[in-house]
Each structure stands twice: as structure tokens, then as C-alpha cells.
Amino acid sequence: MAFQWSRCAGYLAAAITAASLAACGSSSVESAFNASRVIAFGDGQSDVGQSGSRFTVNGVTERSNWTEEVASNYGLTVTPASQGGTSYAWGNTRVLATPDAAGNANTPTLRDQIGSFLASNSFNGGDLVLVSGGTSDVIAVAQQALSGAITREQAYTDVRRISGELTSQVQRLRENGAQYIVVIGTYNLSKSIWARNIGEQAFLEGLSKTFNEGFKISMEETTYKPNVLYVDLEQYVNVVSNGPNYYAINNMDQPVCNSVDSAAGIGIGAGHVSSALCNLSTVVSSSVDQYGFADEVYLTPTVQRQFGSWAAGLIRDRW
């Protein structure tokens, strides 16, 4: 793949040790860019409580989302737009399609989130824009295929198309004045507890990779590369999954939450644990940071924080 936004990509592709990965995310290089505002758009990977809860363990005292960790690197905070802040991300949201991954037609798409911002705001040179996309779309498309509503071949086609839709939204940000844009796709959902529980690791890995590679290829064809940094959540979670002890995690096989949602929850069907309903009173262990997953799909605060710290280092290196 020709598209290499990060100087650490070669190390990540080789799935190097956690120590080397940490080194890639830290730098003594003095950054020329110092963000004065962090704006976030996206899905459950970036939602800091738009509807009142996050897709992780809620109620922890430390930063529990990667966007917060990145913002803290600049001495900033990021809070939900629904509370007057600059994070427009919503759990379960898709790039363009409605309803969302859980069947809710009222969840703003990524396109809608950007539109909401642009309706009353504009970008300036001090803005750092964080975007996440792909997780909810891959879940929704996979569910269609698993239910027999579409073929698996069609699922791959749909995911590839949706990756191009994410590229179009990133282009839209740039065309409207955003100069520093950081994008994450989906992690490799074959690593999720959900994939293991349903025995569909190969299918979910294929869809995840198709989405991420499709996005990178389509971005390669644009003229906006100098303004966009792709931070590889897929490779990061792969490395954590392969060596969790390096991250002080000893359980990647069970969710730390036990908050079962009788509705569609996180998009994988009714009757599953949903981290959106999870807080410190609905966990199986008080040692939350020793777990990698909050529910069958979404990550715990410690993984989010560590990913955010690594991402912040890459951003500093780039700009």
C-alpha cells in the first residue's frame, strides 16, 4: 500500500512489540502546530456522551475516550455538542446511511454531524479535527449478510463503497477550511468478542480490512493528503490483542460490563451487553483497566486512553 501517512506504519504492519509501538507515539520533536480547539465527528469510537452515555465504561474519573486524550495533549477538553461542546460524534452512527447500526433513524449520520457544525460554525487554523468512521457501517452491513438479507459478496461491495463515502466527508471538511484532520477507521472486528462468539472472525476481518484499505486507497487519489493523518486503530488493536500484558491488560476474552440491553444496543442484536448502559455499578470486576473490552465490540477506557496517547504523539510528529 502506497498510502503511508505515519512514519510508524512500517513498524505497525510488522506487528512489533508494544515497547516499539509506544516509541512511535512519542517524540521530542517540537510541534509547529498547537491546537486551540479540538472538534470531533464520528461514531461510538469517539462519542463522549452526546445522548448522555459513552460506548465504554461510563463514570470513570480519568479520560475515557481517545479524543479527550488527544485534546488533553494541547491542554484542551472536548465535550458533547449537545452540551455546548465541540464533539458531534454519536454512537452507532453511519457515514451516510440511516437508520444507524441499531436501527435508530434519528441518529445523525457523519454527514449530518458535519452539516450541523457548518450550519453555525467555521473552521480556523487552530482547529484539530478528529474523525472516526467505519465501525457502525461494518457492523450494520455484516448483520445484513448474516441475516441473509444480502449476500456476503454484496457486503464486501457495500463496505468498499462506504469507505469512499468517508473519503468524501473528509474532503468536505478540507473544502470547508479544516487544515488538520485526523481520521481513524474501524479496528479489525475479528478481534472483537462478538466475532469470536458468533464464529465469524474471517468474515469480519475481511469486511474491516476492505473498509480501511478502501478508505486509504480513495484518499490516495485526492489532493488533500498534506492535511490528513490516518491513525491506524486497526493495527493498534491488533498489537494490543496480541500482547495485552504490555498494556497492563489481562483479559481480552470477556467484557467487563454486564449491562445487557434488551433492545438492539450496539447493533449486534437484542440481549447483548451494551457499554452505553454500563457504569461502575454494572461491571464484573472493579479492576476495569485490566480488561480490553467494555462489551462485545467497544473498548475499555484504558485502551481508549492509551490509543489516544499514541495518536497524540503521531499528530505532534506530523504537524
N, C-alpha and C positions, 0 to 999 in steps of 0.2 A: 504494500500500500504506500503510495507516494505521499499521502497526506500526513505530514508529521508536524503537529503544532507544538509538541513538547519535546525538549531535549532529553527527557527521561523515557520517551516511548520505547526506545530500543531495550532499555533495562526491563520495562514492564512486559514487553512482548516475550521476553525470555523468562518471565515469572521468577525474578531474582528474589533474594532474601528480603525479609522485612527491614533489615538494617539499611540495605541499599535503597529500598523504596523510600524510607524515611529521609535519606540523604537527598534524594531527588526533590523532595518537597521543602527543603530548607536551603537558604542561600545567604551569603554575606554580601551579595550584590546589592548596591544601593539602588532602589527603585526610583525611576524618574516620575512615575505616576503615583499620586497619593489621592485615593478616592475621597470625595466629600459626601457622597451619597451612594448607597447600595440599593438597587432595585431588583426584585426577583419576580420571575414569571415561571409557571410550570405546574407540576403535578405533586403527588404525595411525597416525592423525594425532597421537595422544597417548601411544602406547606408549613407555615409556622403558626397556624391556628385561625385560618380565615373563617371557618364555621364554628370555632370555639375549641377545637381539639386538633392534635397533630397525628400524623401516621407514624407514631413511635410511642414510647412510654411517656405519658403526659405527667407533668408535675415535678420533674426533676429540677434541681436548683441550678445546675450548670446548663450551658448552651446545648440544645438537643437537636440542632439542625445544622447541616453544613453551611448554609447561607449565613447563619448567625456567626459561625466560627470565622468565616471569611470576613464578614463585616467587622468583627472584633479586632482583626488584624490591622484595621485602619482606625481603631478607636470609635467605631460606629456600632449602631444597633439596627436590626431590621425587625419590623413588626407588621402585623397584617394590615392590608389596605382597609379592611372592614373596620379597623380601629384607628384609622387615620394614618397608617404607616405606608411603607413602600413595597411590601411583599404581596403580590397579587396571586400567588400560587394557590391552587386548590387541589386537595386530594381527589384522586380518581379522574382528574380532568384529562381529556384527549386533545390532540393538536387541533383538529378541526371538527371531528365527529361528535354528534350528540345522539343518544344520551351518553353519559360518562360510563366508565367501566362497570359501575354498579347499577346502571340503569336509570340514573337521575338526570332528567332532561334540563334541570335548572342549573347545573354546574357550569360555570363559564369555561369555555374552551381556552386553549392557549391564545388563539387568535382573539377571542373576546377579551381576555385579560389585557393584552397589549392595546386593544382598542379602548378599553376603559382608561388606561393610563394616558393615552394620547388625546383623549377627549378633553382633558383638563390640565395636562402637563406637557412638558417638552424635555428632551434630554440636553444635558450640558457636558462640558469637557471634564467635569469631575465625577461623572456617573460611572459606576461599575455595574453592569447589567448581568445578572445571573439567570440562566435559563435551564430548565430540566424538561425533558420530553422523552416519551417512548415507553415507559413502564406501563402506564394505563392502556395505551394502544395495543401493546403486545399482549397484555392480559385479555383485553376485550376480543381481539382477533383470535387468539388461542382458544378462548371459550367458545367462540362461534364454530371453530373447526372441531373441537372436542365434542360439541353437541350434535355435530353433523349438519349444521346449517350451511356451512361452506366446506369445500374440500381443503385438505392440507396444502395442496398446490396453490389454491386461491389465497390461503392465509399468507404464504410467502409473498405472493404478488401484492397483496394488500399492505403488508408491513413495509415492503420496499417503497410503495407509493407514499405511504405516510411519512417515511423518512424524508422524502423530498418536500413534503408539506412543512416539516420542521425547518428545513433549509429556507423555505420561502418566508417563514416567520422571522428567522434570523436576519435574512436580507431586509425585511421590512423594518426591523429595528435599526439597522445601519442606515437605511434610506431616510429614516426619520431622525437621524442625528446621533444615535448611540455610537460611541467611538471605542469602547472597551466592553466586549461581550464575551462572557464565559458560558460554554454550553456543556452539559452532561447529557448522555443518553441513558438507556436502561443498563442495569447491570445484567450479567448473564443469568437469566432466570432459572437456568438448570441448577444453579447453586441454591435456589430457594427451597425451603421446607415443603412448600406447595408442590414443586416439581417432583421431589422425592416421594411425597405421599401419593401422588397420582401416577407415578411411574412414567412420566413424560419428559425426562431430562433431555433427551436428544432433540425432541421437537421444540422445546422451549429454548434450548441453546441455539438451535438453528434460526428461530424467529428473532431472538435477541441479537445475534450476530448480523443477520440480514438487515435489521433496523440500523444498527450502529454503523456498519460498513456502508450502507446506502446513504446515510447522512454524510459521512466523511467524503464519499465519492462526489456527491452532489455539491458539497461545499467547495471541493477542489475545483469545480467548474465555475465558481463565482470569482469576482474580483475583490472579495471582502476579507480574504484570509488575514491581512495585517491587523484587522480589527477584531478577529475572533480567535479565541483559545478554546480548544476542545480538551477538557479534563476527563480522563478515561476512568469512569466509575466501573465499567466492566472489568478492566484489568485490576483495579484496586480491590474489588470484592473477590476476584479470583485469588489474589495473593493472600488476603485475609482468610479466605476459606481454606487455602492450602497450608497456612501456618498460623492459625488463630492464637497460639500461645505467645507469639511475638507481640501480640496486641493485648495481652492480658485477658484473652477470651478463652474459655474452656468448654463452651457449649455452642455449637453451630447447628445442632440437630433438633432442638426443641425451642419453641417460642417462649420468651419469658412471661408474656401476658397470658391470661386465661379468660379474657373478656370475650365471650362468644357472642356473635351478632346473629340474631335470628333473621335479619334481612341480608341483602347482598353484600353489605360491608365493604370489603376491599376489592370486590369484583370477581372473586373466585367461587362465589356461591353462598347460599344461606347456611348458617350453622357452623361457620368457621370463626376462629379468633380474629378479632379486628383491633389493631392497635389504636384506631381512632376512638375506641371506647376504653382504652387502657390507661390506668394511672397506678400510683404506687400501692394502692389497696387491691389491685387486681393483677398482681404478679405472683409467680410461683416461687420466687426467691427474692430476698432483699438484696442479693448481690446482682443487681441488674446489669452492671457493667461487665459481668463475666459471660454474658450472653451476646450472641451476634444478631439474633433476630427478635424483634418485638412480637411479630405474628408470623404467618407462613410466608410473607413476602417482604415486609418492610423492616428496616434496620433499627437497631437499638441506638440510644443517644451516644454511646461510646464510639460506635462505628461511624456515626454521622460526624461527631466531633473530630475524630482522627482523620477522616476523609477531608473535612473542611480545612484542617490544619495543613494537610498535604497540598490541597488545592490552592490555599493562600500562598504557599511557597512557590508554586508554579506560576501563579499570577505575578508575584513580585519578580520572578526571574524574567518573565516575558515583557513586562512593562515597567 
